[in-house]
């Protein structure tokens, strides 16, 4: 795996936009759905949490699209990353499970794509990247930091982690096709 295709963009939007997004994500803008396994784990590794789809199947399904999509474009532009086609926006709420263990190792899609993970606030519960799907060798860890976006090739195996110090960890997950800077 190539670490050069994992890029963290800190302060990817203005402080005023960060405040707006944070307020909106905590308000009633999103339609949260309880999920027994928010990370897709098997029932043996149950990980309850909440998720809200914002964009899927080629169309907005939530009003949050109108501020979350511009957030992606702004953050990508700060790294000269070109967004060609948006595939999905999903907001995940991971609850404190009092365990340091990462969740299931996965890729979001087998089709070529780029992933963007936006962190609306500081939290514990790292995103962990691996060299292979077996999850035996870590490539990199990224801690959620307010206003940061991590971009990476969608074929890089990764896993979320639940918070242990905070009650909840929010992430905005983007899947899109695009072009990396030369």
TACORWO-V17999 format. One record per backbone hydrogen bond with DSSP energy under -1.0 kcal/mol. CO is the residue of the C=O (numbers start at 1). NH is the residue of the N-H. Records with the same first field share a line. If there is no record, write none. Layout:
CO=NH  NH
This chain:
2=5
3=6
5=153
7=151
9=149
14=18
15=19
16=20
17=21
18=22
19=23
20=24
21=25
22=26
33=51
35=49
37=40
42=45
43=46
47=38
49=35
50=93
51=33
52=91
54=61  62
55=89
56=59
59=56
62=65
63=66
64=67  68
65=69
67=71
68=72
69=73
70=74
71=75
72=76
73=77
74=78
76=79  81
77=80
82=179
85=177
88=175
89=54  55
90=173
91=52
92=171
93=50
94=169
106=158
113=154
114=176
115=152
116=174
117=150
118=172
119=147
127=142
128=159
129=139  140
132=135
137=131
140=129
142=127
144=123
145=148
147=12
148=119
149=9
150=117
151=7
152=115
153=156
157=130
158=106
159=128
160=103
163=97
167=96
169=94
171=92
172=118
173=90
174=116
175=87  88
176=114
177=84  85
179=82
